[in-house]
Amino acid sequence: MAQAGQAGPPGPGPATPTREIQLNAPPVFDGSQKKYENFLQAVLLYTGLNAHIFNMNELKIGFTLSFLTKKEAAQWREAWVR
């Protein structure tokens, strides 16, 4: 029995999610400097809250590249994939 001031046995820890937490996906990014901060914040929020899914850099990169579909951003994606 634990005495006052002593910790008892550890209880169950927080549950680790096993599925992806559904959030709004980041917006499609076209390479615009004006839209960069918003895009980056959305990607970091999504991958951060779903860190149990995006647990390797390759997964984060692939996820991010999937939103680079217009203008200069599409060229960056194409260059990365080649």
C-alpha angles and dihedrals in degrees: 000000000000116000125219110292094021124106119240125218114309116265126220112299125230114297114258110224114237098194132056114273106237113236133152107285118242114268121262107270123219099183096263113153088213092061097038100093093049091047094047093048091050092050093047092048093049097045092040095054089044096045089134087064099034094051097138129056091235090061092049091047093048092048092050094046090054088070096049096091107128138066116324093355090061088054091052090051093048091050091049095049094050 
